[in-house]
Amino acid sequence: MKHLHPAPIRYTLLAILFSHQHGEVIHSLADLFDEITLKIRNKAKNTTRKEAVEELERVKGKNKHIVNLLKATVDHPEGVIQDTLFPIVSASTIRDIIQEMTKNNREYKQKIYTRMHTSYRGHYRQAFTEILINLTFRSNNQSHQPVIEAIQLIREYKESGQRYFAAKDDIPIDGVIQAKWKDVIIETDSQGIERVNRINFEIAVIQSLRTQPRYKEIWIEGADRYRNPDEDLPQDFEENKEEYFEALKVPLDVEPFIDDIKQLMKEKLFMLHQGLEDKSNEKVAISTKNNKGWIRVTPLDKQPEPPHVLRIKEEIKNRWTDINLLDLLKETDFHTGFTKHFNTTRNIRSRNHPAPFAS
């Protein structure tokens, strides 16, 4: 069979197809990375939170002491602690409550991370490591370089069976590990030497990395949606920056631009608050669902139909009563087949590019 296109055209189209498919694969991997990371964290948090609530419900007496203390401080704002609070709850009891609540807060964080650790190590670690190896992450912002360095460190240790990173390694901490997780990830041995657990560190890195490609603070080579943000700008942007900013009607100085947006947000939020407080906004209300606050918005009133549609309906009704406009359109097409003359995106592509790789 004769070729529909000469070889150079076929090979060019084939290269374009492969390039597009390559970007789709990278995009899918990045989305999978985001989805699994969120799933690991939410599952650990929800399970731990449920257990914490059940544990709190079993505790007797502590909440009563706290309520009595709060009530005493409200009733006697100028009172001396020794004369006002200690007669209600002794100093030793207050110390015990503080110690228990501090311990519970630390244990709560540790439980969340332990669950994340177990889930990651048992099911997802190998997949995440392969994704980190096969995707090339970059950043044009110096403040995000620690995450890039952390990814490189994980790659270097891929084949290692060590539980901890070597003491000589320069392990990026600031900008990678959130402050609330540092005491869980950075362990101290019996000799007082700090060690970084590899699995916990990897979890911290993927949690830190999760949202940044969305905002292109970190971008991925070969991706489309998560591409280099510099590619979103015209090539002559730096040379003609003033013209572009003038066309967009935004100031060159970013601070006034941000200040205006902040002020507008404050005004709108204040308007929403006032409407909820004085109940003048009947369309919006705060409701509760599953012990969480929800903003309930009443559906808008039905908008009037365009005048020309009304006129067409009136004319049809005058000529043929009780016939729906859609029914009339369907019957007309049935008798005349006029819709075969309509073009769809698929038809246009089929005509313009008929079987490009067929031979």
Residue frames relative to the residue before (quaternion, step in Angstrom):
aa qw qx qy qz dx dy dz
M 1.0000 0.0000 0.0000 0.0000 0.00 0.00 0.00
K 0.4931 -0.6762 0.4645 0.2895 3.55 -0.94 0.89
H 0.5142 -0.6414 0.4758 0.3127 3.58 -1.03 0.82
L 0.4446 -0.6861 0.5090 0.2693 3.57 -1.04 0.80
H 0.7862 0.1317 -0.0730 0.5993 3.56 1.18 -0.61
P 0.5607 -0.5779 0.4551 0.3803 3.59 -1.11 0.51
A 0.6866 -0.5143 0.3287 0.3949 3.58 -1.19 0.56
P 0.6517 0.5175 -0.3586 0.4229 3.68 0.80 -0.82
I 0.6590 0.4962 -0.3146 0.4697 3.60 0.98 -0.80
R 0.6466 0.5230 -0.3258 0.4496 3.59 0.93 -0.90
Y 0.6854 0.4818 -0.2938 0.4601 3.58 0.87 -0.93
T 0.6263 0.5317 -0.3388 0.4585 3.57 1.07 -0.71
L 0.6647 0.4926 -0.2972 0.4766 3.57 0.95 -0.91
L 0.6318 0.5300 -0.3261 0.4621 3.55 1.05 -0.77
A 0.6448 0.5139 -0.3162 0.4691 3.60 1.00 -0.80
I 0.6331 0.5218 -0.3258 0.4698 3.57 1.04 -0.78
L 0.6421 0.5262 -0.3180 0.4579 3.57 0.99 -0.88
F 0.6761 0.4928 -0.2967 0.4604 3.59 0.87 -0.96
S 0.6354 0.5286 -0.3293 0.4565 3.57 1.02 -0.79
H 0.6574 0.5038 -0.3036 0.4710 3.55 0.99 -0.87
Q 0.6666 0.4985 -0.2992 0.4666 3.58 0.94 -0.90
H 0.6057 0.5506 -0.3487 0.4565 3.58 1.07 -0.70
G 0.6608 0.4956 -0.2993 0.4776 3.58 0.98 -0.84
E 0.6356 0.5313 -0.3265 0.4552 3.58 1.08 -0.75
V 0.6323 0.5249 -0.3276 0.4663 3.58 1.03 -0.79
I 0.6560 0.5013 -0.3084 0.4726 3.59 0.92 -0.89
H 0.6378 0.5303 -0.3181 0.4592 3.56 0.98 -0.88
S 0.6689 0.5001 -0.2980 0.4622 3.60 0.93 -0.90
L 0.6392 0.5189 -0.3254 0.4651 3.59 1.00 -0.78
A 0.6554 0.5077 -0.3095 0.4657 3.58 0.95 -0.86
D 0.6595 0.4948 -0.3088 0.4742 3.60 0.97 -0.81
L 0.6333 0.5213 -0.3231 0.4719 3.58 1.05 -0.79
F 0.6139 0.5509 -0.3269 0.4613 3.56 1.03 -0.82
D 0.6781 0.4930 -0.2791 0.4682 3.56 0.89 -0.98
E 0.6766 0.5173 -0.2923 0.4349 3.58 0.89 -0.98
I 0.6980 0.4646 -0.2839 0.4651 3.60 0.85 -0.94
T 0.6221 0.5478 -0.3415 0.4432 3.59 1.00 -0.80
L 0.6645 0.4921 -0.2954 0.4785 3.56 0.94 -0.91
K 0.6405 0.5373 -0.3197 0.4460 3.58 0.99 -0.84
I 0.6479 0.5195 -0.3207 0.4555 3.61 0.91 -0.89
R 0.7013 0.4772 -0.2776 0.4510 3.57 0.82 -1.01
N 0.6954 0.4861 -0.2916 0.4417 3.59 0.80 -0.97
K 0.6397 0.5252 -0.3319 0.4525 3.57 1.00 -0.80
A 0.6612 0.4990 -0.3037 0.4706 3.59 0.97 -0.85
K 0.6749 0.4962 -0.2972 0.4582 3.60 0.91 -0.89
N 0.6811 0.4972 -0.3019 0.4446 3.58 0.85 -0.92
T 0.6579 0.5034 -0.3132 0.4643 3.59 0.95 -0.85
T 0.6789 0.4872 -0.2865 0.4687 3.57 0.92 -0.92
R 0.6454 0.5194 -0.3257 0.4557 3.58 0.98 -0.80
K 0.6327 0.5302 -0.3282 0.4593 3.58 1.00 -0.80
E 0.6645 0.4914 -0.3037 0.4740 3.59 0.94 -0.85
A 0.6430 0.5339 -0.3256 0.4422 3.59 1.01 -0.82
V 0.6410 0.5145 -0.3208 0.4706 3.58 1.01 -0.80
E 0.6556 0.5054 -0.3120 0.4663 3.57 0.95 -0.87
E 0.6453 0.5133 -0.3144 0.4704 3.58 1.03 -0.78
L 0.6439 0.5289 -0.3179 0.4524 3.57 1.00 -0.85
E 0.6538 0.5215 -0.3133 0.4499 3.56 1.02 -0.78
R 0.6650 0.5049 -0.3031 0.4593 3.58 1.17 -0.50
V 0.5748 0.6040 -0.3811 0.3995 3.59 1.20 -0.46
K 0.1736 -0.7959 0.5757 0.0710 3.57 -0.86 0.96
G 0.8324 0.2943 -0.1926 0.4284 3.54 -1.07 0.77
K 0.6341 0.5662 -0.3586 0.3857 3.61 0.92 -0.79
N 0.6754 0.4929 -0.3063 0.4550 3.58 0.84 -0.92
K 0.6118 0.5544 -0.3504 0.4422 3.58 1.08 -0.72
H 0.6457 0.5131 -0.3165 0.4686 3.58 0.99 -0.85
I 0.6537 0.5171 -0.3182 0.4517 3.58 0.93 -0.88
V 0.6486 0.5144 -0.3152 0.4641 3.59 0.95 -0.89
N 0.6525 0.5164 -0.3145 0.4568 3.59 0.94 -0.86
L 0.6398 0.5188 -0.3204 0.4679 3.58 1.03 -0.80
L 0.6728 0.4937 -0.2997 0.4623 3.57 0.87 -0.93
K 0.6488 0.5180 -0.3188 0.4572 3.57 0.97 -0.82
A 0.6521 0.5209 -0.3141 0.4525 3.57 1.00 -0.84
T 0.6600 0.5025 -0.3167 0.4600 3.60 0.98 -0.79
V 0.6514 0.4966 -0.3178 0.4775 3.59 1.09 -0.63
D 0.6942 0.4794 -0.2748 0.4612 3.57 0.94 -0.88
H 0.7942 0.1674 -0.0802 0.5786 3.59 1.10 -0.64
P 0.0557 -0.8536 0.5173 0.0267 3.61 0.50 1.13
E 0.7222 0.4079 -0.2409 0.5041 3.60 1.14 -0.55
G 0.4731 0.7182 -0.4179 0.2927 3.57 1.26 -0.07
V 0.4943 -0.6230 0.5170 0.3166 3.52 -1.28 0.46
I 0.5792 -0.6278 0.3931 0.3404 3.58 -0.91 0.97
Q 0.6766 0.5155 -0.3055 0.4279 3.55 0.85 -0.98
D 0.7292 0.4196 -0.2355 0.4866 3.58 1.03 -0.79
T 0.7417 0.4411 -0.2196 0.4550 3.58 1.08 -0.71
L 0.7943 0.3422 -0.1638 0.4746 3.58 0.77 -1.03
F 0.6809 0.5334 -0.3117 0.3933 3.58 0.83 -0.97
P 0.6149 0.5304 -0.3795 0.4434 3.65 1.02 -0.49
I 0.6656 0.4902 -0.2958 0.4787 3.59 1.19 -0.58
V 0.7774 -0.0129 0.0481 0.6270 3.57 0.90 -1.02
S 0.4436 -0.7224 0.4624 0.2597 3.57 -0.68 1.08
A 0.6515 -0.5311 0.3800 0.3862 3.55 -1.27 0.51
S 0.6491 0.5215 -0.3236 0.4495 3.60 0.99 -0.80
T 0.6401 0.5144 -0.3280 0.4671 3.59 1.02 -0.76
I 0.6364 0.5212 -0.3290 0.4638 3.58 1.00 -0.82
R 0.6431 0.5156 -0.3228 0.4651 3.60 0.98 -0.83
D 0.6452 0.5245 -0.3171 0.4561 3.58 1.01 -0.83
I 0.6466 0.5182 -0.3131 0.4640 3.58 1.01 -0.86
I 0.6519 0.5137 -0.3117 0.4626 3.59 0.95 -0.92
Q 0.6632 0.5121 -0.3008 0.4556 3.56 0.92 -0.94
E 0.6766 0.4985 -0.2954 0.4544 3.56 0.94 -0.91
M 0.6778 0.4858 -0.3014 0.4624 3.58 0.93 -0.88
T 0.6270 0.5221 -0.3337 0.4721 3.60 1.05 -0.72
K 0.6521 0.5103 -0.2985 0.4746 3.53 0.98 -0.92
N 0.6586 0.5187 -0.3112 0.4476 3.58 0.93 -0.90
N 0.6411 0.5252 -0.3234 0.4568 3.59 1.01 -0.83
R 0.6657 0.4875 -0.3006 0.4784 3.57 0.96 -0.87
E 0.6673 0.4963 -0.2994 0.4677 3.57 0.94 -0.87
Y 0.5982 0.5676 -0.3542 0.4409 3.58 1.09 -0.73
K 0.6743 0.4801 -0.2914 0.4796 3.59 0.90 -0.93
Q 0.6540 0.5185 -0.3117 0.4541 3.55 0.98 -0.85
K 0.6379 0.5272 -0.3306 0.4538 3.59 1.01 -0.77
I 0.6276 0.5282 -0.3357 0.4630 3.58 0.98 -0.83
Y 0.7089 0.4582 -0.2745 0.4606 3.56 0.81 -0.99
T 0.6075 0.5534 -0.3528 0.4474 3.59 1.08 -0.69
R 0.6597 0.4937 -0.3056 0.4771 3.58 0.97 -0.84
M 0.6357 0.5095 -0.3272 0.4788 3.56 1.01 -0.78
H 0.6242 0.5507 -0.3187 0.4534 3.56 1.03 -0.87
T 0.6845 0.4964 -0.2823 0.4531 3.58 0.84 -1.04
S 0.6753 0.4962 -0.2871 0.4641 3.58 0.90 -0.96
Y 0.6722 0.5036 -0.2891 0.4594 3.56 0.94 -0.94
R 0.6943 0.4781 -0.2806 0.4589 3.58 0.83 -0.98
G 0.7362 0.4598 -0.2435 0.4327 3.57 0.91 -0.91
H 0.8288 0.2413 -0.0893 0.4968 3.61 1.02 -0.69
Y 0.8425 0.3120 -0.0997 0.4276 3.55 0.74 -1.04
R 0.4895 0.7148 -0.4298 0.2543 3.60 1.14 -0.45
Q 0.6793 0.4971 -0.3068 0.4441 3.58 0.78 -0.96
A 0.6581 0.5069 -0.3119 0.4612 3.58 0.95 -0.86
F 0.6637 0.5023 -0.3106 0.4590 3.59 0.92 -0.88
T 0.6415 0.5267 -0.3297 0.4498 3.58 0.96 -0.83
E 0.6517 0.5092 -0.3154 0.4652 3.59 0.97 -0.84
I 0.6373 0.5187 -0.3306 0.4642 3.60 1.02 -0.77
L 0.6666 0.5021 -0.3042 0.4593 3.58 0.92 -0.90
I 0.6628 0.4972 -0.3068 0.4683 3.59 1.10 -0.68
N 0.7476 0.4278 -0.2222 0.4569 3.59 0.94 -0.87
L 0.6819 0.3907 -0.2916 0.5453 3.59 1.23 -0.22
T 0.2533 -0.7625 0.5791 0.1383 3.56 -0.97 0.87
F 0.1623 -0.8104 0.5610 0.0465 3.55 -0.42 1.27
R 0.0447 -0.7858 0.6168 -0.0097 3.55 -1.04 0.88
S 0.0624 -0.7767 0.6224 0.0743 3.56 -1.30 0.24
N 0.3237 -0.7444 0.5551 0.1814 3.53 -1.04 0.85
N 0.6383 0.5062 -0.3031 0.4945 3.56 1.36 -0.05
Q 0.4659 -0.7126 0.4530 0.2647 3.56 -0.68 1.08
S 0.6286 0.5687 -0.3433 0.4046 3.60 1.05 -0.68
H 0.7081 0.4335 -0.2640 0.4909 3.60 1.22 -0.38
Q 0.3981 0.7367 -0.4653 0.2869 3.59 1.25 0.12
P 0.5822 0.5812 -0.4011 0.4029 3.69 0.99 -0.56
V 0.6357 0.5159 -0.3368 0.4651 3.62 1.03 -0.70
I 0.6343 0.5176 -0.3256 0.4730 3.59 1.01 -0.81
E 0.6541 0.5001 -0.3090 0.4761 3.59 0.99 -0.83
A 0.6331 0.5318 -0.3308 0.4549 3.59 1.03 -0.75
I 0.6291 0.5247 -0.3326 0.4671 3.60 1.01 -0.78
Q 0.6518 0.5148 -0.3124 0.4611 3.57 0.97 -0.85
L 0.6341 0.5292 -0.3230 0.4621 3.58 1.05 -0.77
I 0.6342 0.5198 -0.3238 0.4720 3.60 1.01 -0.80
R 0.6325 0.5304 -0.3284 0.4590 3.58 1.00 -0.80
E 0.6660 0.5215 -0.3080 0.4356 3.58 0.91 -0.91
Y 0.7338 0.4078 -0.2212 0.4963 3.58 1.11 -0.67
K 0.3036 0.8039 -0.4809 0.1743 3.60 1.27 0.11
E 0.7670 0.3608 -0.1877 0.4963 3.60 0.86 -0.95
S 0.5383 0.6473 -0.3964 0.3663 3.60 1.24 -0.07
G 0.3049 -0.7504 0.5578 0.1810 3.56 -1.12 0.69
Q 0.3990 0.7333 -0.4673 0.2911 3.57 1.29 0.16
R 0.4524 -0.6836 0.5065 0.2674 3.55 -1.09 0.77
Y 0.7823 0.2295 -0.1042 0.5696 3.57 1.07 -0.78
F 0.5318 -0.5678 0.5057 0.3729 3.53 -1.29 0.32
A 0.5753 -0.5866 0.4351 0.3683 3.55 -1.16 0.55
A 0.5922 -0.6064 0.4026 0.3457 3.57 -1.10 0.76
K 0.6571 0.5316 -0.3080 0.4368 3.58 1.13 -0.65
D 0.5452 0.6374 -0.3986 0.3710 3.61 1.20 -0.38
D 0.3606 -0.6919 0.5847 0.2221 3.52 -1.15 0.78
I 0.0647 -0.8431 0.5336 -0.0158 3.57 0.06 1.35
P 0.3501 -0.7411 0.5280 0.2222 3.62 -0.63 1.05
I 0.1174 -0.8051 0.5807 0.0283 3.57 -0.73 1.10
D 0.7199 0.4097 -0.2370 0.5076 3.58 0.70 -1.13
G 0.7863 0.2591 -0.2266 0.5130 3.55 -0.85 1.02
V 0.7069 0.3928 -0.2524 0.5313 3.58 1.31 -0.08
I 0.7836 0.2529 -0.1201 0.5546 3.55 0.76 -1.08
Q 0.4150 -0.6957 0.5294 0.2520 3.57 -0.81 1.01
A 0.6252 -0.5889 0.3647 0.3595 3.56 -1.05 0.81
K 0.6747 0.5228 -0.3103 0.4186 3.59 0.95 -0.82
W 0.7097 0.4400 -0.2630 0.4833 3.60 1.22 -0.37
K 0.4538 0.7306 -0.4446 0.2502 3.61 1.19 -0.26
D 0.6907 0.4825 -0.2984 0.4484 3.59 0.91 -0.86
V 0.6293 0.5049 -0.3374 0.4851 3.60 1.26 -0.24
I 0.7257 0.4524 -0.2385 0.4602 3.58 0.94 -0.92
I 0.7328 0.3500 -0.2127 0.5433 3.57 0.96 -0.86
E 0.1191 -0.8173 0.5635 0.0173 3.56 -0.34 1.29
T 0.2415 -0.7530 0.5955 0.1417 3.56 -1.21 0.57
D 0.3126 -0.7752 0.5171 0.1842 3.58 -0.65 1.09
S 0.7599 -0.4051 0.2655 0.4336 3.57 -1.33 0.02
Q 0.6904 0.4565 -0.2752 0.4891 3.58 1.19 -0.45
G 0.5683 -0.6322 0.3640 0.3806 3.56 1.28 0.16
I 0.4953 0.6482 -0.4295 0.3875 3.58 1.28 0.27
E 0.3734 -0.7373 0.5229 0.2087 3.56 -0.85 1.01
R 0.0523 -0.7837 0.6189 -0.0080 3.56 -0.93 0.98
V 0.2817 -0.7514 0.5749 0.1597 3.56 -1.09 0.73
N 0.3529 -0.7399 0.5430 0.1820 3.54 -0.64 1.20
R 0.4793 -0.7164 0.4287 0.2706 3.57 -0.67 1.12
I 0.6811 0.4873 -0.3100 0.4501 3.59 0.81 -0.95
N 0.6625 0.4947 -0.3108 0.4688 3.59 0.89 -0.87
F 0.6330 0.5232 -0.3264 0.4680 3.57 1.06 -0.74
E 0.6421 0.5205 -0.3258 0.4589 3.60 0.96 -0.82
I 0.6281 0.5232 -0.3340 0.4693 3.58 1.02 -0.78
A 0.6469 0.5201 -0.3188 0.4576 3.58 0.97 -0.86
V 0.6529 0.5228 -0.3147 0.4487 3.58 0.98 -0.84
I 0.7020 0.4542 -0.2915 0.4646 3.60 0.80 -0.93
Q 0.6137 0.5266 -0.3521 0.4712 3.60 1.12 -0.58
S 0.6647 0.4938 -0.2955 0.4765 3.57 1.02 -0.82
L 0.6968 0.4938 -0.2620 0.4494 3.55 1.08 -0.79
R 0.4991 0.7332 -0.4008 0.2297 3.57 1.14 -0.65
T 0.8141 0.3028 -0.1514 0.4719 3.60 0.61 -1.08
Q 0.5555 0.6780 -0.3861 0.2875 3.59 1.11 -0.50
P 0.6287 0.5204 -0.3707 0.4434 3.67 0.96 -0.59
R 0.5683 0.5952 -0.3936 0.4097 3.62 1.11 -0.53
Y 0.7592 0.3390 -0.1766 0.5267 3.55 1.00 -0.87
K 0.4314 -0.7404 0.4163 0.3040 3.55 1.39 0.18
E 0.2836 0.7116 -0.5697 0.2978 3.56 1.08 0.72
I 0.7304 0.1045 -0.0863 0.6695 3.51 1.29 -0.63
W 0.1052 -0.8122 0.5724 0.0400 3.59 -0.80 0.96
I 0.3907 -0.7271 0.5331 0.1857 3.54 -1.31 0.41
E 0.4637 -0.6868 0.4880 0.2740 3.56 -0.81 1.02
G 0.8175 0.2569 -0.2018 0.4743 3.56 -1.01 0.87
A 0.5759 0.5889 -0.3814 0.4197 3.59 1.26 -0.15
D 0.4012 -0.6841 0.5445 0.2730 3.55 -1.25 0.33
R 0.7348 0.4014 -0.2348 0.4937 3.56 0.60 -1.13
Y 0.7714 0.3101 -0.1615 0.5316 3.58 1.01 -0.83
R 0.2755 0.8089 -0.4780 0.2030 3.56 1.15 0.64
N 0.7150 -0.4093 0.3499 0.4458 3.52 -1.39 0.07
P 0.4213 -0.7309 0.4657 0.2674 3.64 -0.59 1.04
D 0.5621 0.5980 -0.3992 0.4087 3.61 1.15 -0.42
E 0.6177 0.5544 -0.3435 0.4394 3.59 1.18 -0.53
D 0.5917 0.5775 -0.3662 0.4270 3.59 1.23 -0.31
L 0.6576 0.5030 -0.3031 0.4720 3.57 1.24 -0.33
P 0.5692 -0.5570 0.4588 0.3939 3.61 -1.15 0.47
Q 0.6011 -0.6074 0.3854 0.3482 3.57 -1.06 0.75
D 0.7356 0.3711 -0.2274 0.5192 3.58 1.13 -0.56
F 0.2367 0.8248 -0.4926 0.1453 3.57 1.19 0.44
E 0.6780 0.5000 -0.3056 0.4437 3.58 0.82 -0.95
E 0.6812 0.4911 -0.2946 0.4560 3.60 0.95 -0.84
N 0.7993 0.2308 -0.1046 0.5449 3.60 1.03 -0.78
K 0.1381 0.8438 -0.5080 0.1040 3.55 1.10 0.71
E 0.6578 0.5279 -0.3256 0.4274 3.62 0.87 -0.91
E 0.6515 0.5147 -0.3244 0.4533 3.58 0.97 -0.82
Y 0.6644 0.5027 -0.3064 0.4604 3.59 0.95 -0.87
F 0.6600 0.4966 -0.3154 0.4672 3.59 0.93 -0.82
E 0.6385 0.5167 -0.3286 0.4662 3.57 1.04 -0.73
A 0.6396 0.5179 -0.3233 0.4671 3.61 1.03 -0.77
L 0.6989 0.4472 -0.2612 0.4933 3.58 1.08 -0.73
K 0.3303 -0.7705 0.4733 0.2705 3.55 1.35 -0.25
V 0.5137 0.5775 -0.4554 0.4418 3.57 0.90 1.02
P 0.5236 -0.6590 0.4368 0.3175 3.60 -1.07 0.68
L 0.5668 -0.5858 0.4577 0.3550 3.55 -1.22 0.50
D 0.6761 0.4488 -0.2812 0.5122 3.56 1.09 -0.73
V 0.3893 -0.7680 0.4626 0.2112 3.56 -0.57 1.17
E 0.6005 0.6165 -0.3676 0.3524 3.60 1.01 -0.73
P 0.6752 0.4614 -0.3241 0.4755 3.67 0.79 -0.83
F 0.6168 0.5552 -0.3413 0.4413 3.58 1.04 -0.77
I 0.6852 0.4654 -0.2797 0.4855 3.59 0.89 -0.94
D 0.6327 0.5411 -0.3315 0.4439 3.60 0.99 -0.84
D 0.6462 0.5176 -0.3239 0.4579 3.60 0.98 -0.80
I 0.6529 0.5063 -0.3126 0.4687 3.58 0.98 -0.85
K 0.6442 0.5217 -0.3187 0.4596 3.58 0.97 -0.86
Q 0.6622 0.5085 -0.3059 0.4575 3.56 0.94 -0.91
L 0.6428 0.5171 -0.3186 0.4668 3.58 1.00 -0.83
M 0.6487 0.5113 -0.3148 0.4677 3.60 0.99 -0.84
K 0.6397 0.5259 -0.3259 0.4561 3.59 0.98 -0.83
E 0.6635 0.5099 -0.3059 0.4541 3.56 0.93 -0.92
K 0.6862 0.4802 -0.2897 0.4633 3.58 0.90 -0.90
L 0.6484 0.5033 -0.3207 0.4727 3.60 1.01 -0.77
F 0.6338 0.5165 -0.3284 0.4730 3.57 1.04 -0.77
M 0.6331 0.5255 -0.3254 0.4660 3.58 1.02 -0.80
L 0.6436 0.5091 -0.3161 0.4762 3.59 1.02 -0.84
H 0.6519 0.5232 -0.3120 0.4516 3.57 0.94 -0.91
Q 0.6645 0.5044 -0.3017 0.4616 3.56 0.91 -0.94
G 0.6585 0.5178 -0.3114 0.4488 3.56 0.97 -0.83
L 0.6626 0.4829 -0.3010 0.4869 3.57 1.08 -0.70
E 0.6640 0.5284 -0.3034 0.4335 3.55 1.02 -0.84
D 0.7850 0.2971 -0.1707 0.5162 3.61 0.82 -0.93
K 0.4284 -0.7474 0.4179 0.2886 3.58 1.40 0.17
S 0.3684 0.7293 -0.4979 0.2907 3.58 1.13 0.62
N 0.6621 0.4530 -0.2984 0.5171 3.57 1.25 -0.41
E 0.1666 -0.8348 0.5204 0.0665 3.57 -0.10 1.29
K 0.6330 0.5711 -0.3275 0.4072 3.57 1.20 -0.35
V 0.7670 0.2966 -0.1517 0.5484 3.60 1.20 -0.50
A 0.0747 0.7871 -0.6081 0.0710 3.56 -0.98 0.85
I 0.3893 -0.6842 0.5621 0.2537 3.56 -1.26 0.47
S 0.0233 -0.8001 0.5990 -0.0232 3.57 -0.73 1.09
T 0.3924 -0.7016 0.5442 0.2401 3.56 -1.33 0.11
K 0.0734 0.7717 -0.6266 0.0803 3.52 -1.00 0.94
N 0.8323 -0.0220 -0.0427 0.5522 3.56 -0.70 1.14
N 0.6427 -0.5559 0.2966 0.4358 3.54 1.06 0.91
K 0.6110 0.5035 -0.3670 0.4884 3.59 1.15 0.58
G 0.4998 -0.6561 0.4780 0.3022 3.53 -1.16 0.63
W 0.0670 -0.7918 0.6070 0.0069 3.56 -0.94 0.94
I 0.3235 -0.7062 0.5916 0.2160 3.55 -1.11 0.71
R 0.1404 -0.8014 0.5798 0.0430 3.56 -0.57 1.20
V 0.1100 -0.7958 0.5953 0.0173 3.56 -0.75 1.12
T 0.3797 -0.7269 0.5302 0.2154 3.55 -0.75 1.08
P 0.5247 -0.6382 0.4486 0.3408 3.63 -0.87 0.85
L 0.5321 -0.6378 0.4578 0.3171 3.53 -1.07 0.76
D 0.5844 -0.5614 0.4485 0.3770 3.53 -1.23 0.46
K 0.5927 -0.5830 0.4173 0.3669 3.54 -1.14 0.66
Q 0.3758 -0.7408 0.5149 0.2117 3.56 -0.83 1.02
P 0.5628 -0.6022 0.4327 0.3653 3.60 -1.09 0.59
E 0.5047 -0.6514 0.4742 0.3101 3.56 -1.06 0.73
P 0.6053 -0.5514 0.4161 0.3955 3.60 -1.15 0.52
P 0.5929 -0.6208 0.3769 0.3479 3.63 -0.94 0.85
H 0.6727 0.5071 -0.3307 0.4253 3.62 0.90 -0.83
V 0.6086 0.5342 -0.3571 0.4656 3.60 1.10 -0.60
L 0.6389 0.5248 -0.3226 0.4608 3.57 0.98 -0.84
R 0.6589 0.5103 -0.3161 0.4533 3.57 0.95 -0.85
I 0.6356 0.5203 -0.3268 0.4674 3.59 1.01 -0.81
K 0.6592 0.5061 -0.3116 0.4607 3.58 0.94 -0.89
E 0.6482 0.5201 -0.3225 0.4530 3.58 0.97 -0.84
E 0.6593 0.5060 -0.3162 0.4575 3.57 0.97 -0.85
I 0.6469 0.5091 -0.3157 0.4719 3.58 1.00 -0.85
K 0.6569 0.5168 -0.3136 0.4505 3.56 0.97 -0.87
N 0.6386 0.5282 -0.3287 0.4528 3.58 1.08 -0.74
R 0.7217 0.4288 -0.2487 0.4832 3.55 1.05 -0.80
W 0.7996 0.0549 0.0121 0.5979 3.59 0.90 -0.97
T 0.2377 -0.8001 0.5362 0.1258 3.57 -0.22 1.20
D 0.8521 0.1876 -0.1521 0.4644 3.53 -1.29 0.60
I 0.5307 0.5785 -0.4444 0.4315 3.59 1.04 0.75
N 0.3722 -0.7366 0.5251 0.2079 3.55 -0.77 1.06
L 0.5765 -0.6155 0.4145 0.3421 3.57 -1.02 0.80
L 0.6523 0.5106 -0.3161 0.4625 3.59 1.00 -0.78
D 0.6292 0.5283 -0.3325 0.4630 3.57 1.04 -0.76
L 0.6389 0.5275 -0.3191 0.4601 3.55 1.03 -0.81
L 0.6430 0.5216 -0.3129 0.4654 3.56 1.01 -0.86
K 0.6651 0.5071 -0.2992 0.4593 3.60 0.93 -0.90
E 0.6706 0.4946 -0.3030 0.4625 3.58 0.91 -0.90
T 0.6286 0.5346 -0.3323 0.4567 3.58 1.01 -0.81
D 0.6643 0.4941 -0.3034 0.4718 3.56 0.95 -0.88
F 0.6160 0.5636 -0.3411 0.4320 3.57 1.06 -0.77
H 0.7323 0.4205 -0.2315 0.4831 3.59 0.99 -0.86
T 0.7932 0.3212 -0.1578 0.4928 3.60 0.96 -0.76
G 0.2821 -0.7827 0.5085 0.2218 3.60 1.13 -0.58
F 0.2444 0.8226 -0.4905 0.1518 3.59 1.14 0.57
T 0.6069 0.5873 -0.3747 0.3825 3.63 1.09 -0.54
K 0.5344 0.6199 -0.4245 0.3871 3.61 1.21 -0.24
H 0.6379 0.5179 -0.3244 0.4686 3.56 1.25 -0.34
F 0.5464 0.5896 -0.4123 0.4288 3.61 1.25 -0.07
N 0.3127 -0.7507 0.5560 0.1720 3.54 -1.09 0.74
T 0.1559 -0.7390 0.6434 0.1254 3.56 -1.15 0.67
T 0.6814 -0.4752 0.3530 0.4304 3.55 -1.25 0.28
R 0.6490 0.5302 -0.3141 0.4462 3.56 1.01 -0.86
N 0.6588 0.5113 -0.3187 0.4506 3.60 0.96 -0.87
I 0.6470 0.5278 -0.3195 0.4480 3.57 0.98 -0.89
R 0.6663 0.4969 -0.3032 0.4661 3.58 0.94 -0.91
S 0.6405 0.5349 -0.3268 0.4437 3.58 1.04 -0.78
R 0.6818 0.4789 -0.2937 0.4685 3.57 1.00 -0.79
N 0.7092 0.4750 -0.2643 0.4489 3.55 0.95 -0.91
H 0.7964 0.1709 -0.0755 0.5751 3.59 1.13 -0.66
P 0.0091 0.8402 -0.5420 0.0164 3.61 0.47 1.09
A 0.8405 -0.2284 0.1271 0.4746 3.55 -0.68 1.22
P 0.0737 -0.8712 0.4819 0.0579 3.60 0.65 1.10
F 0.7610 0.3627 -0.2044 0.4975 3.60 1.07 -0.57
A 0.4345 0.7023 -0.4625 0.3225 3.54 1.27 0.18
S 0.1223 -0.7888 0.5976 0.0755 3.53 -1.12 0.53
